[in-house]
C-alpha cells in the first residue's frame, strides 16, 4: 500500500486500483489521477477535492451520491506532469479560471484559455496536458449518470432538482452534440469559485447541501449557455449504431479477449440482433468476420514489428485459441503462412 499526503488528508491508493479491469470484455483503467496525486505530494500545486471511488480527495458523504469528484487545482509555477488519455465514470465539466491549459478530447486538440468550459461524456477519451498541464486554476465536477454508451438513457442523481422539462432539454442537448469547448460567462465563473470555497471548508459532509445547490445552479447556468448558443443537435449521436461504432473502435485494443457475438453485443449495450445489424452496416462484415479481419491485421503488424517473436506468442496476443488455428486462418486469407509472410516482407525491405 502506498500513501500520498495531499494537504491535510491522506489518499491511499492500492496498486490494484491502477491495474486494468474488464467490464463485459472491454479493458478499462480506473482513473486514479496518480500524476496529479504525485504532483501534489511534491508540492507542485495547490489541490483540493471531494471524491469517492478511486478519485483523489477527501471523501464525499452519502448525501451527494452520484457526484464522483468535485474540486480544483491551482498551479502557479511551471509543471512537469499531465493526465494522459482516460475516461471518467460520468459526465465531466471542466472550467479554467486563469492561465492556459493544453487539452485534448477524442480527435480535437486545443489550448484552454480563461473562462473556457469543456464537457466530457463517459465514452469520450480526453487528456489534460501536452504533455504537461501548464499553469492555471482548473475546476471540475464529475456526475455519474449510470451510462457508459451514447444510446443509454441518462439517470441524474435524485438531488438534481431542475424542472423535468429543463432537465430533459439539458439532457437532450448534451447527448445530441459533441462540441468540446464553450466560452462561459461571469455567472459560471462565480459558481465555480463558490464551489471551490465549499470544497475548501467542507468537513465530513458539512457542506453537502451547499454543494448540491451549487451543482444544480451550475447545470441551470449550463442550460442557459447551451440554449443561447443555439447548438446544432444530431439525434444520430445517441442511437444504438453510435454505441456499436464506439465499441468497434475500442475492439482494436482488446483483440486478445475471448469474444463471442453475445459478449460483443453485451459490451455495446445493445441486443444481439441489433448489434449484428449495425456491425454489418458499419463494416459490411458479420461480427465474427470483422473480428477475424482485425486480428489478422494485428498479427501482420506484429510479424513485421517484432521479428523475433514466435508464432505461438503472436497467436495468443491476437486472440487466437491456438497457433495452429492462427496459421490456418492466416493462410486462408493471405495465401501464405505467417513465417512466409514475415520472410517475404523482410526480404522485400
C-alpha positions, 0 to 999 in steps of 0.5 A, a space after each residue: 500500500 502506498 500513501 500520498 499526503 495531499 494537504 491535510 488528508 491522506 489518499 491511499 491508493 492500492 496498486 490494484 486500483 491502477 491495474 486494468 479491469 474488464 467490464 463485459 470484455 472491454 479493458 478499462 483503467 480506473 482513473 486514479 489521477 496518480 500524476 496529479 496525486 504525485 504532483 501534489 505530494 511534491 508540492 507542485 500545486 495547490 489541490 483540493 477535492 471531494 471524491 469517492 471511488 478511486 478519485 483523489 480527495 477527501 471523501 464525499 458523504 452519502 448525501 451527494 451520491 452520484 457526484 464522483 469528484 468535485 474540486 480544483 487545482 491551482 498551479 502557479 509555477 511551471 509543471 512537469 506532469 499531465 493526465 494522459 488519455 482516460 475516461 471518467 465514470 460520468 459526465 465531466 465539466 471542466 472550467 479554467 479560471 486563469 492561465 492556459 491549459 493544453 487539452 485534448 478530447 477524442 480527435 480535437 486538440 486545443 489550448 484552454 484559455 480563461 473562462 473556457 468550459 469543456 464537457 466530457 461524456 463517459 465514452 469520450 477519451 480526453 487528456 489534460 496536458 501536452 504533455 504537461 498541464 501548464 499553469 492555471 486554476 482548473 475546476 471540475 465536477 464529475 456526475 455519474 449518470 449510470 451510462 457508459 454508451 451514447 444510446 443509454 438513457 441518462 439517470 441524474 442523481 435524485 438531488 438534481 432538482 431542475 424542472 423535468 422539462 429543463 432537465 430533459 432539454 439539458 439532457 437532450 442537448 448534451 447527448 445530441 452534440 459533441 462540441 468540446 469547448 464553450 466560452 462561459 460567462 461571469 455567472 459560471 465563473 462565480 459558481 465555480 469559485 463558490 464551489 471551490 470555497 465549499 470544497 475548501 471548508 467542507 468537513 465530513 459532509 458539512 457542506 453537502 447541501 451547499 454543494 448540491 445547490 451549487 451543482 444544480 445552479 451550475 447545470 441551470 447556468 449550463 442550460 442557459 449557455 447551451 440554449 443561447 448558443 443555439 447548438 446544432 443537435 444530431 439525434 444520430 449521436 445517441 442511437 444504438 449504431 453510435 454505441 456499436 461504432 464506439 465499441 468497434 473502435 475500442 475492439 482494436 485494443 482488446 483483440 486478445 479477449 475471448 469474444 463471442 457475438 453475445 459478449 460483443 453485443 453485451 459490451 455495446 449495450 445493445 441486443 444481439 440482433 441489433 448489434 449484428 445489424 449495425 456491425 454489418 452496416 458499419 463494416 459490411 462484415 458479420 461480427 465474427 468476420 470483422 473480428 477475424 479481419 482485425 486480428 489478422 491485421 494485428 498479427 501482420 503488424 506484429 510479424 513485421 514489428 517484432 521479428 523475433 517473436 514466435 508464432 505461438 506468442 503472436 497467436 495468443 496476443 491476437 486472440 487466437 485459441 491456438 497457433 495452429 488455428 492462427 496459421 490456418 486462418 492466416 493462410 486462408 486469407 493471405 495465401 501464405 503462412 505467417 513465417 512466409 509472410 514475415 520472410 517475404 516482407 523482410 526480404 522485400 525491405 
